[in-house]
Amino acid sequence: MIKLDALLVLLGFGVQIYALFDVARKPQESFIKWPKWAWLIIVILFGLIGSLLWILWGRKNNGGSTRPPRRGPTRDIPPDDNPDFLRNL
């Protein structure tokens, strides 16, 4: 029975660490209801309950990606191939 208790404690600790890093890595646009700093305080102060609130209620579902959405081209595009440039002509 002690092994089960230790497993549950480790599982809870793992959920807290996951939630803390998840909150810290998300861009501000990924938060619902409260800003990033508020979620960090909730996860730290309320432990497992705060972590579960974050996982179940506090974040937007963006397809499982923790990366911010890409904005604009990532490489240089000549003007005749750039749709934004051509649209402004």
Protein Blocks (a to p, Z undefined) as FASTA:
>chain_A
ZZmmmmmmmmmmmmmmmmmmmmmmpcfklpghiafklmmmmmmmnommmmmmmmmmmpcc
ehhpabdcdedjfbdcdfklmmklmmmZZ
